[in-house]
Amino acid sequence: MRKVLAHVLLALGVFGIVLAFLLPFYAVPRAKKTPLDLDITTRATGTTRMLDPATSELVVVNLRATRHVRTDSYASNSKYTTVDESVCIVVVRGDTPDCLSAADSRLLSVTTDRVTGDRKNGESVHVTRYNENVNGDTSVRHTGLSYKWPIDAKKRTYQFFLPDLKRAFPATYQGKSKLRGLTVYEFVSATGVQPYMINGTLPGTFEDTRTVYVEPRTGTIVKGIEHITQSLTNGTPVLDTTLTFDDKTIDFQASYAKDKINKLNWAGIWAPLIVGLVGLAALVAGALLWWTGRRQPPPPSEVPPPPEPEQQPDPPAYEAPPATAGVAPPPQPPGAQDNEATQPLPR
């Protein structure tokens, strides 16, 4: 039983040590991918100057942009993931829903986007059967990043896709800072002035500058700021707004990133440490049990009986000599023999 227990402990110890190395160097890298269950809603708000069609004058209003990103699990696999995104921008007047019907004058715009990306590096890829499109236009070919940065983001320039212009623009690394207890990288993507059909009908220009604060280990955009201007071709401003993630969205994104970081730390640091220590303890215990088992004598039932002493042959038997043999009779007093001879026999 002692040997069996020692072997079991040694096997567990080896398994624990091997697992401690596999977790951070094999399991964690394979797990660093965009999850297949994204279902995230973000909101950005800001004060806006926009052209009032009724008066042809600039008015100041409050806007809210609600973005919903959801994974299409039927168009995703171990390597790629497809997401559907919608952005609804509304003028906030009183209790205003996140999105409105086209007949409601508070609706400013609705944009839809469907894109497939590499789950590891976040880069857009074209897979015909997954039907990528922008506002239903299937001729669009996405490039660069879309709604998150790659896992383990670097301090470099990335291409950042803008659905409004249907192309990607450079997003340049600006530095790092702290946000909600996280270290984040700041990237800025500016389009410059681009030709644009305002509301799909009026020729004009469009300029967009997006600033995103990315948690690098998970690629999560914790905070986003977007400055948008639209003008008619004659220079008349139509829209000038800066939309920023609201506090609730920033808190949610930060919490999401922290949860992913904790899981990575558990799988890459704490779990290997615990498993390794348990494996090492099992190895030591198994080795000690095996060694002490070798040094201890076997139980009494297993001790061979000591050899019987060698039997010595019995000495030869000799008849004891008579008591007087070889001994001279004692001397008799004078006249004793005569007296014995002359004494009468009994009758």
N, C-alpha and C positions, 0 to 999 in steps of 0.2 A: 504493500500500500504506500509506503514511503517513497519508493521509486516511481510509482505511477504519479503521485502528487508532484514530485520533483519535475518529472517530464512535462506535466501539464503546465506548471508555472514557467518553465523554460520556454515552452511554445508560446504561451501568452506574452511573455516578455519580448520575444523576438517579433511577434505580431505587433505589439504596441510600439516598438522602436521603428519598425518599417512604416506603420501608419503615421507616426509622427513626422516622418519625412515626406510621405505622399501627400498629406493634406496641404501644406503650403506650396509645394513645388509641382503638384499635379492637379489636385482637386480645385484649389482656389483659382488658378489661371483659367481652367475650363469653365468655372462658374462666373467669371467676369464678363458677362454679356448683358445686353439689353433684355430685361425681362419680357415675357410673353403675355403679361397681364396688365399692361398699362391702361389706366382709365382715370385720367387726370384732367381736372378743370382748373384753369388759372384765370384771374381777373386783373385787369390793369385799368387804372382810372387817371383822369387828368382834365384840366381846364383847357378849353379849345376856342380858337377864333375860327369861325366858319361863315361862309357866304349864305345869307338867307335868300333863297330863290324868290321869295315874295317881295322883298324890298331891295334886293341887290346890294345889301349892306352887310358888313361883317358884324356878327353878333358873338357874344361870349356865352358858351354853354359848357356843361359838364358831360364828358363822354365816358363810357365804360366799354371796354373790349373784353369779351368772354371767349376764351379759347378752350376747346375740348379736344383732347387727344386720346384716342382709344385704339388698342391693338385689334387687328383682324386676325384671330387665331387660325382661321382657315386659309390664310395667305401668308403663313409664317412657318418657319421650321427651325432646325437647330442652328442654321447659319444666318438666315435672313428673317426680318420681321417687317410686316406691313402695318402702317397706322393710318387711320382716317382722322383728319383734323378739320375743325370748323372754327371760324372766327366771326363773331357777330358783334358789330359796333353799334351802340345805340346812344341816343341823347337821353340823359337822365333827367326826367321831370317827375317828381313825386315817386311813387312806388312803381318802378319800371322793371319789368322782367329782363332776364339776361338776353333774350332775343325776342323779336317781334315779327309780325307778318309784314309782307311788302306793302300792304295798304296803310300801315301805321306810319305817320310822319316822323316819329322818333327813330325809326330805323335808318341808320346811315349806310351800312354795307354788310354783306354776308360773303365770306370767302370759304370755299371748301378745297381741301388738298388731300390727296392720297399718295403716299410715298412708301417705297420699300428701301430698307437700309440694312447694311451689314451690322449684325448684332455686336460685333467686337469693336470695330473702329468707327461706327456711326455713319460711314459714308453711304450716300445714296447709290442704289444699283437699279438697273433696269431689268425686270423680269416680266416678259410679255403677258403671261397668264395672270399676273397680279393687278393689271389694269391701273397703272399709275395715271394720275390726271390732276389738273388744277381747274376747278370750276367746270368739270366735265370735259375739258379739253385733253383728249388722250394723246395728242401729238407732243405734249410737254415731256421733256427728259430732265429729270432731276439730277443735280450734281451737288457735291459737297454735303454739308451737314444740314439737318432740318430742325428737329425739336429737342435735341440733346447733343452734348459733346461726347467724344469717345471716352471709354473707360481709360483711366490713367492719362488724362489730357496733358498735353505738353505746352510749354511756353513758346508757342510758335503761331504762325498765321494759318488759319483754316479758311476754306470756302464755305460761305453761309448762304443757303438758298432763300430767296424771297419770292413767295407765290405771286405777289402783286405784279412783279416784273418778269416772273417765270425764268429767272436765272440766278446764279450764285455770285456773290461778291466777297472780296477778302474780309476776313475778321481778324484783326491784328491784336496780338497780345499787348496789353498796356501795363500790367503789373498785378500784384496780389494784395489782398486786404482781408480783414476779418468781417464776417457777417453772421450774426446769430450763432456765434461760437465756432464757426467754420472758417477755415482758410479757403478763400475763393480767388480764382483767376478772373481778371477783367479783360474782355475782348470787345473791340469796337469795329462794327461793319458799316461803312458809309457807301451809298450808291452813287452819290453825286446827282446832278440834275439829269433826269432821263425822260424821254418822250413817253406820254401816257394818255390814255383815253379816260377822262374823268367820268365816272358813272357809266363807263362803257359807251358814251355817246359824244362827249365834248373833248376835242383835242386840247392837250395841255402838257404840263410837265409834272413829274413826281420826283421827290427827293426823300430818302429815308436814311436815318442814322440809328442803328440799334446798338445798345450797350448791354452786354450780358455778363453776369457774375456767376461763374461756373465752379462747382465743387469738383476738383480734378479727379479724385479717386473713383467717383461714380458717374461723372459727366452730367450731373444734374444742374440745370439752370436755376439757381436759387432766386435770382432777381433779374428782372429785365426792364429796360427803359427804351422806348422807341419814340423818336421825333420824326413826325411826318409833315411834309408840306406839299400841297398841290396848288397849281396855278394854271390859269388859262394861257393860251399862247400869247395873248396880248399883255401878260404879266399880272392880270387881276388875280389876287389870292383867293383861293376857294377854301382851303383848309390849312390850319397851322396848329398842330397839337403835339403834346408830349404825354405819352401814356406810360405809367409806371405800375409795376405789380403792387397790389394793395398789401397791407400788413398780413392779412389772413393768408394770402397766397404765399408770401415769403416764408411765413411760419410753417406752412404745410410743406413747401419744397425743402426747407431746412430740415424739418423732421424726417422727411422721406430720405434725404441724403444721409442723415445720422443713423437711421435704421439700417441702411445698406452698409455703411461703414462698420457698424457694430457687428453685423453678420460676417463681414470680411475679416474683421479682427478676431472674431471667435474662431472662424474656420482656419485663419492663417497664423494666429498667434496662440490664443488661449487653449484651444482644443489640442493642437500638437504638443504644447507644453504639458498639459495634464496627461494626455495619452502617453507621452514619452516618459514622464515620471512614474506613472503606473507600470509601464513596461519595464523600466529599469528596476523598480522595486520587485517586480515579479521575477526578473532574471536573477537578482541577488538572492531572493528567498529560495528560488529553485536550485541555484548553485549550492547554497549552504545546506539545504536539505539533502541534496545528492551527495555532497562531500561528507557530511556527518553520518549519512547512512552507510558509506563505505568504511568509515573508521570504527563503527560500533560492531561488537561481536554479534553473531547471529543469535536468534532467540534459542532458549534451552532445547526446544524440540529439534533444533537443527544441529546441535553440538554433537559430534560423533563421540561414542563412548571411548574412554581411555583403553589402550591395549591391555589385555590380561597379562600378568607377569608370567614369565616362562616357567613351566612346571619342571622341577628338578626330579630326577629319578629317585625312587626310594632306595635307601642303602640295603645291601644284601642282608637277609635274615640269617643270623647264626644262632645255634642252640646254646643257651646259656650254660656255661660249664658248672659242674657241681660245686657246691660251696667250698668243698675241701680239696677240690682238684688242685694239684700242684702245691698243697700246703701241708706241711708235716704236722702229724698229730701232736697235740701238746704232750709234753712228757708226763708220765704217770708216776705217782709216788711209789716208792719201793713196796712190793708185796701186794700192790693192787690187783695185778693180773692173777696171782695165785689165789687171792681171796675169791675172785669171781669164778675161778675154775672149780673151787672146792665147795662152793655154796650149793646146798641141795636144790634140786628142781622143785618147783611147787607141785603139789599133788592135785 
